[in-house]
Amino acid sequence: MRWLLPACLAGVYLIYQGVQKNDDEWTVFVTGNEQGYLSPCGCTEPMSGGIRRRDYIISAAAKNGKVVVLSVGNGLAGFGRQAEIKAETLAETYAGYPEAVVNLSSQDASLGRGVVLAMKSLSKNRLVTSSNTDNPSVDLPPEASIGPFRVSGVETNASRLRQLLGGQTNASTAASRSLVENSSDGEIPVMLVSGSKSDATRLAQAEPSIKLIAYTDDGTPPSSPVMIGSTALVSPGSRGKELVRLTFRGTVLTGYEVIDLNPTVPNGEHGSKLFKNYLNRVDRENLVDKTPRLAGQPVLGNSKCISCHQAEGKKWRQTAHAHALDTLDKVGQGRDPECVSCHTVRFDWKTGFQSRQKTPQMAFVGCESCHSGGGKHSSDPTRYKMPRLGQKVCVTCHTPDQSPKYNFLTYWPQIKH
């Protein structure tokens, strides 16, 4: 007999199937799909996510019970040196947990074999993939046994993985059959899928004996697991904002909870150390100066603008924009190019912000951050008019991810001039 009973915690569901009291209990954390977000990004609270908060939850659970960490992959986004440092940092986070398996997705592999090998080493051999085999240059296992689980990693775009790494391509359904066949008596078959909910559903229907399939998906994780027969489908959501906690007793799934990694969650020691090291590496390698930039228009800085527009300048000094770079410095991210771009004047142009030392007149969100370069306007104000602005300028930085509570009608009066 089986029934679904809501527990006292919101978003927690218990599924009972004749559980024996003497069965071992395991906590399984499903994560991944960070898409390059190692920390919360944005300027309005509450910002959720990050490897530091995730580490606090996992490390606390590991002190009190048996814990397994499963990542669906898709931890990275973009290319370049900063993405490589992120890949190495993420790999190190999983090395800090007693039991962990990380699915290698094609997005993660897009940085090249060298980075994949670094991730393999730094994670202490936690990477798996069933979608890329017979590849001695990478040599990743298709599956891993940890605790009571037999875990397989699958990339649904396997041909892309083969293109990036070489080796042979295995179909997802073949990987699922192999997982079930290789699971010894009592092992719980689990699949980590870089793919959609429909991909996970198809795999569950093809191999009903798989107990758990974790997949990648944008948005917030579902409030309860999706059941396809006796297979539970779960997703950690996107950008590392949430963490899914499952409880297994014996071979039975008995608990499910979505944990919002919001500001009430403290930072863990292991995650904090790694994130600090990540920022130090970004700073030491001077990635701000190495960021590619467009030619851009002549940029003068606020002092030149305010020499004529004094009333507007007085208003600007009272806004948070005037201290935008200071807010990054306070959290140690004032040298992170991904953050600096929205906290300075025209960082995307060669004529814009370079550093506090070289361009102190641009070390904030200033007039030309929104109104564009003022060089021509300053030389001939009558001929070269500055453009009128609207909401479309604001939302280039105040995106839903970076400013979840942003509303133009609410915020505009604070800076109106």
C-alpha positions in Angstrom: 0.0 0.0 0.0 1.3 3.4 -0.8 0.1 6.9 -0.1 1.2 10.5 -0.3 1.2 12.5 2.9 2.1 16.2 3.2 4.5 16.9 6.0 4.5 19.9 8.3 7.2 21.7 6.3 6.0 23.5 3.1 7.1 21.7 0.0 7.9 18.4 1.8 6.2 15.2 0.8 6.5 11.7 2.4 5.9 8.6 0.3 5.5 5.4 2.4 5.8 1.9 0.9 6.0 -0.4 3.9 9.2 1.1 5.2 11.2 -1.0 7.7 12.4 0.8 10.8 15.8 -0.8 10.7 16.5 0.4 7.1 19.4 2.8 6.7 18.3 6.4 6.0 20.2 8.4 3.4 19.9 12.1 2.5 20.3 12.9 -1.2 20.9 16.4 -2.4 20.1 17.1 -6.0 21.9 20.2 -7.5 23.6 21.4 -10.6 22.4 23.5 -13.6 24.1 26.5 -12.0 24.7 28.0 -15.5 27.8 29.8 -14.3 26.3 31.3 -11.1 28.6 30.6 -8.2 27.0 33.3 -6.0 23.8 35.3 -6.0 23.9 38.1 -8.6 22.0 41.3 -8.3 21.4 44.5 -6.4 18.0 43.9 -4.7 17.1 41.4 -2.0 16.3 38.6 -1.7 19.0 37.1 -3.9 19.0 33.3 -3.8 21.7 30.8 -4.6 25.4 30.2 -4.5 27.9 27.6 -3.6 28.5 29.0 -0.1 24.9 28.7 1.0 24.6 25.3 -0.6 27.7 24.1 1.2 26.2 25.2 4.6 23.1 23.0 4.1 25.0 20.0 2.8 27.9 20.1 5.3 25.4 20.4 8.2 23.5 17.3 7.0 26.8 15.4 6.5 27.7 15.9 10.1 24.5 14.2 11.3 23.8 11.4 8.8 24.6 9.6 5.5 24.6 12.1 2.6 25.0 11.8 -1.2 25.3 14.8 -3.5 24.1 14.4 -7.1 24.7 17.1 -9.8 22.9 17.0 -13.1 25.7 19.0 -14.7 25.3 22.2 -16.7 27.3 24.1 -14.1 28.9 26.4 -16.6 28.0 29.0 -19.1 30.1 31.0 -21.7 33.7 30.7 -22.5 37.0 32.2 -21.6 39.3 32.2 -18.6 36.7 33.1 -16.0 34.5 30.2 -17.1 37.5 27.9 -16.7 38.2 29.2 -13.2 34.5 28.6 -12.4 34.7 25.0 -13.7 37.7 24.3 -11.4 36.0 25.9 -8.4 32.8 23.9 -8.9 34.8 20.7 -9.2 36.5 21.5 -5.9 33.1 22.0 -4.1 32.1 18.3 -4.9 35.5 17.1 -3.7 34.7 18.4 -0.3 31.7 16.0 0.2 32.1 12.4 1.3 29.9 11.0 -1.5 29.2 12.9 -4.8 28.5 12.2 -8.5 28.6 14.9 -11.2 27.1 14.4 -14.7 29.3 15.8 -17.4 27.1 17.8 -19.8 28.0 19.1 -23.2 27.9 22.6 -21.9 30.5 21.7 -19.3 32.6 19.9 -21.8 32.5 22.9 -24.2 35.6 24.4 -22.5 37.7 21.6 -23.9 39.4 18.4 -22.8 42.0 20.1 -20.6 39.3 21.7 -18.5 37.3 18.4 -18.3 40.5 16.6 -17.1 41.1 19.4 -14.5 37.5 19.0 -13.3 37.9 15.2 -13.1 41.1 15.6 -10.9 39.9 18.5 -8.7 36.6 16.8 -8.0 38.5 13.6 -6.9 37.1 11.6 -9.8 33.4 12.5 -9.3 32.6 13.0 -13.0 30.5 10.4 -14.9 29.1 10.1 -18.4 27.3 7.3 -20.1 27.0 9.3 -23.3 30.7 9.4 -24.2 32.6 6.1 -24.0 35.8 4.4 -25.3 37.6 7.7 -25.0 41.0 7.1 -23.4 42.0 10.8 -23.5 39.2 11.6 -21.0 38.4 8.2 -19.5 35.3 8.9 -17.5 33.3 6.1 -16.0 29.7 5.7 -17.3 28.4 5.0 -13.7 29.4 5.1 -10.1 28.2 3.3 -7.0 27.9 5.5 -3.9 26.1 4.5 -0.7 23.1 2.4 -1.8 22.9 4.1 -5.2 24.1 3.2 -8.7 24.3 6.5 -10.5 24.6 7.1 -14.3 25.2 10.4 -16.1 23.5 11.2 -19.4 23.8 14.0 -21.9 20.8 13.9 -24.2 22.8 15.8 -26.9 25.3 13.0 -26.9 26.5 13.8 -30.5 27.6 17.3 -29.2 29.6 15.6 -26.4 31.3 13.3 -28.9 32.1 16.3 -31.1 33.8 18.0 -28.2 35.6 15.1 -26.7 35.8 12.3 -29.2 35.0 8.8 -28.3 31.8 6.9 -29.0 28.2 8.1 -28.5 25.7 6.1 -26.6 21.9 6.7 -26.8 20.2 7.7 -23.6 18.0 4.6 -23.6 21.0 2.3 -24.0 22.6 4.0 -21.0 19.5 3.5 -18.9 19.4 -0.2 -19.8 23.1 -0.5 -18.9 22.4 1.2 -15.6 19.7 -1.2 -14.6 21.8 -4.3 -15.7 24.9 -3.1 -13.7 23.0 -2.3 -10.5 23.7 -5.1 -8.0 21.0 -6.5 -5.7 19.8 -3.8 -3.4 21.3 -0.9 -5.3 19.0 2.0 -6.3 19.3 2.9 -10.0 19.6 6.7 -10.4 20.1 8.8 -13.6 21.4 12.3 -13.9 20.2 13.8 -17.1 21.3 16.9 -18.9 18.0 17.2 -20.6 14.4 18.3 -20.2 11.5 16.9 -18.3 10.2 15.2 -21.4 13.6 13.5 -21.8 13.4 12.3 -18.2 9.9 11.0 -18.8 10.9 9.1 -21.8 13.7 7.4 -19.9 11.4 6.6 -17.0 9.0 4.9 -19.3 11.7 3.0 -21.1 13.2 1.6 -17.8 10.5 1.6 -15.0 13.0 0.1 -12.5 15.0 3.3 -12.3 14.0 4.9 -9.0 15.1 8.4 -9.5 15.9 10.6 -12.5 17.2 14.2 -12.0 17.0 16.5 -15.0 17.9 20.1 -16.0 15.2 22.7 -16.2 14.8 26.4 -16.0 12.8 28.1 -13.3 11.9 26.8 -9.8 11.9 23.1 -8.9 8.5 21.5 -8.7 6.9 21.5 -5.2 6.7 17.7 -5.3 8.4 15.0 -7.4 6.8 14.0 -10.6 6.0 10.3 -10.5 6.1 8.2 -13.6 5.1 4.8 -12.3 7.5 4.2 -9.4 10.2 6.6 -10.9 10.5 10.0 -9.2 11.5 12.9 -11.6 13.2 15.8 -9.9 15.0 19.0 -11.0 17.2 21.4 -9.0 15.8 24.3 -11.0 18.2 26.8 -12.5 21.2 29.0 -11.6 21.8 27.3 -8.3 19.0 29.2 -6.5 17.5 26.1 -4.9 18.7 22.8 -3.5 16.5 19.6 -3.6 16.7 17.3 -0.5 15.5 13.8 -0.8 15.3 11.1 1.9 15.7 7.4 1.2 15.1 4.7 3.7 16.3 1.5 2.3 15.3 1.6 -1.3 12.3 3.7 -0.7 11.9 7.5 -1.3 10.4 8.9 1.9 11.0 12.6 1.7 11.2 15.5 -0.6 12.0 19.2 0.1 12.9 22.2 -2.0 15.3 24.5 -0.1 15.4 28.1 -1.2 19.0 29.3 -0.8 17.9 32.7 0.3 19.8 35.2 2.5 18.5 33.5 5.7 20.9 30.6 4.9 24.4 31.1 6.2 27.5 30.6 4.2 29.4 27.3 4.7 33.1 27.2 5.6 34.2 25.0 2.7 32.1 26.9 0.1 33.3 30.3 1.4 36.9 29.3 1.2 36.5 28.2 -2.4 34.6 31.2 -3.4 37.1 33.5 -1.9 39.9 31.7 -3.7 37.9 32.0 -7.0 37.6 35.8 -6.5 41.3 36.0 -5.7 42.2 34.2 -8.9 40.0 36.4 -11.0 41.7 39.4 -9.4 45.3 38.1 -9.7 44.8 37.2 -13.3 43.5 40.7 -13.9 40.5 39.6 -15.9 39.0 43.1 -15.7 41.7 44.4 -18.0 41.6 41.4 -20.2 37.9 41.6 -20.9 37.2 42.2 -24.7 35.5 45.6 -25.3 34.0 47.5 -28.2 35.5 50.7 -29.6 32.6 52.8 -28.2 32.0 56.6 -28.2 34.0 59.2 -26.2 33.2 59.0 -22.5 33.9 61.9 -20.2 32.7 61.0 -16.8 30.2 62.5 -14.4 32.2 65.6 -13.4 32.0 67.0 -17.0 28.2 66.2 -17.3 27.5 67.8 -13.9 29.4 71.0 -14.7 26.3 71.9 -16.8 23.6 69.7 -15.4 24.0 70.6 -11.7 20.5 69.9 -10.6 20.7 66.4 -12.1 24.1 65.9 -10.5 22.7 66.8 -7.1 19.9 64.2 -7.5 22.3 61.6 -8.7 24.6 61.9 -5.6 21.6 60.9 -3.5 21.0 57.6 -5.4 22.4 54.2 -5.0 23.9 54.5 -8.4 26.5 56.9 -7.0 27.9 54.0 -4.8 27.3 51.1 -7.2 31.0 50.0 -7.3 31.3 50.4 -3.5 28.7 47.7 -3.0 30.8 45.3 -5.0 34.0 46.2 -3.1 32.2 45.5 0.2 31.6 41.8 -0.8 35.0 41.4 -2.5 33.7 41.4 -6.1 34.9 44.8 -7.2 37.4 43.1 -9.5 35.0 40.6 -11.0 34.3 41.6 -14.6 30.9 39.9 -14.7 29.8 42.2 -11.8 31.7 45.3 -12.7 29.9 45.6 -16.0 26.7 46.8 -14.4 28.3 48.8 -11.6 30.5 51.2 -13.6 30.3 53.6 -16.6 30.5 51.8 -20.0 32.7 48.9 -19.0 31.8 47.4 -22.4 33.7 50.2 -24.2 37.4 50.9 -24.5 36.6 54.5 -23.6 34.8 53.5 -20.4 35.7 52.3 -17.0 39.2 50.7 -16.7 39.9 50.8 -12.9 39.5 53.0 -9.9 43.1 54.3 -10.4 42.9 55.0 -14.2 39.2 56.1 -14.4 37.9 57.2 -11.0 35.4 59.4 -12.7 33.6 56.3 -14.0 33.7 54.1 -10.8 29.9 54.1 -10.3 26.8 54.0 -12.4 26.9 57.5 -13.9 25.3 59.6 -16.5 26.9 57.9 -19.5 26.0 54.4 -18.1 22.5 55.1 -19.3 22.7 58.1 -21.6 25.6 56.8 -23.7 28.9 58.6 -24.3 28.7 62.3 -24.0 31.8 63.4 -25.9 30.0 64.7 -28.9 27.3 66.3 -26.9 29.8 68.1 -24.8 31.6 69.5 -27.8 28.3 70.7 -29.5 25.2 70.3 -27.3 22.9 71.8 -29.9 23.9 69.6 -32.7 24.4 66.4 -30.7 21.4 65.8 -28.4 21.5 63.1 -25.8 18.8 60.4 -26.3 15.6 60.3 -24.2 15.5 57.2 -22.0 12.9 54.7 -21.1 12.5 51.4 -19.3 14.4 49.5 -21.9 17.7 51.1 -20.8 17.1 50.2 -17.1 16.3 46.5 -17.8 19.6 45.8 -19.4 21.0 45.5 -15.9 17.9 45.2 -13.8 16.9 41.8 -15.2 14.6 39.4 -13.4 17.6 37.4 -12.2 19.6 40.3 -11.0 16.8 42.4 -9.7 13.9 40.0 -8.9 11.8 42.8 -7.2 12.6 45.5 -9.8 9.6 47.4 -11.0 10.2 50.4 -13.3 7.3 52.4 -11.9 8.5 51.9 -8.4 12.2 52.5 -8.9 12.1 55.3 -11.5 10.9 58.0 -9.0 14.0 57.3 -6.9 16.4 58.4 -9.7 14.1 60.7 -11.8 15.8 63.8 -13.0 
